[in-house]
Amino acid sequence: MAKQNHKASIVVYARLDCGWRRGSLIETRNNRIKENAMLYNGVEYSTPNPTYQIRTYVGSQAKYTTVGNDLAAAQATLGRYTATRQIESANEALGIIPEQKPEEKKSLTTLVGEYLAEKKSPALGLSRTMIGTYEVTLTEFLNLSKRVYADEVTGKDITDYVDRLKLDGYGQKVRSMRYTALRGFLRRVGVDVDRLIDKSTSRRLMQKPETKTDPFSKHEIDTLLAHCDPYYRMVFSLLLMTGLRREEGAHLTWANVHFDRNEIAIPASQSINKGGKVLKFNTKSKKSRIVPLFGSLKAELLKWREQHPDAVYVLGAPGKDTPNTGWLMTGKRLWHEAGLDCHVCAGCAKGTGCSAFYLHRLRHTFAHTCVDNGVPIQKLSRWLGHHSITVTVIYLSGGSQGVVVDPFGKAA
């Protein structure tokens, strides 16, 4: 059995543009901790209302215990933990054998940690997106319900969590996924969810919305691009003319852009050493694919390559040549500056960015543009990397099945 060492520290768990990440506390010059901020990969990020966790180790395996949103309370918890470990070390050195206590009931926080560790097992083959869904769901539920043990969870705790998601502006699809993930965890740790939530309510909470897509209009695209600097014009043009997902675009390397074959290769997995640090990437489907490099985009990329001859990543963070995690928030700012805000969504009301702009919408626009210009649905399905053509048919909106041409040539 791996032995628990006594090293412990506080980490910040917060949502960045690239998803939920853990970072370190930032100490100011006067030896104070900078609140609502964290250091991740050497970069300082603003983290409004972050969650704090105590990191301990069993052998070399890190264990994280969520302690809430209050930094002072987290520091007090760390102090108690450190003091307890010091006493245990002293007793061990003196040969004092502590009185064996009956095995204590595991806390909900402990059960969450064990459950997430299982989900991260390579044997399950879960995608990073799916693992992230479990992490976000269970962490948010712990913070909202404030329950200590699993048998204290009530049906109201569960519905309150889903209601909070709706209040925060999450769509029905996300709410359904989060509820299903929470339900699976609670059942695993012995909670009779069917007793807490009646069948009709559960069916409603798990119901997914009707599948639909919402492409940008030509006016929206033209207006947005007109307000972009050269870098973001290239970013949005790439996503628009390839249908790449955000992570795929951010990790695209010049080595995978084949100008001679008019193709862009998307590898199933990728590892790149940058300054001694290995940057890894896996596609959502964990499968590789080829997407076309249309002439309109090829011309822009050739010019971009001339301006960045030594870069590894096609659109790395300016000045860093590493995957950029800030596309979404910058895009929302540019959308606002272009006067495209809807003014009626929760994001506009809160000032966090209009919900009408999201990067995946460029993928929708790519698919609709291709179908409307005669790209066969089977070919489009391969380009998008869908596991089944039934997923792709949502983009059918008429259109012919004729010769494939550059759908974006008119806009070049």
Secondary structure, DSSP 8 states (H G I E B T S, - for coil): ---B-S--EEEEEEEETTEEEEEE--B-TTS-B-TTEEEETTEEEE-SS-EEEEEEEETTEEEEEEEES-HHHHHHHHHHHHHHHHHHHHHHHHT------------HHHHHHHHHHHHT-GGG---HHHHHHHHHHHHHHHHHH--SSGGG--HHHHHHHHHHHHHTT--HHHHHHHHHHHHHHHHHTT--HHHHS-HHHHHHHH-----------HHHHHHHHHT--HHHHHHHHHHHHH---HHHHHT-BGGGEETTTTEEEE-SEEEEEETTEEEEEE-TTS--EEEE--HHHHHHHHHHHHH-TT-SBTT--TTT-S----HHHHHHHHHHHTT---SSSHHHHHTS--TT--THHHHHHHHHHHHHTT--HHHHHHHHT-SSHHHHGGG--S--------TTGGG-
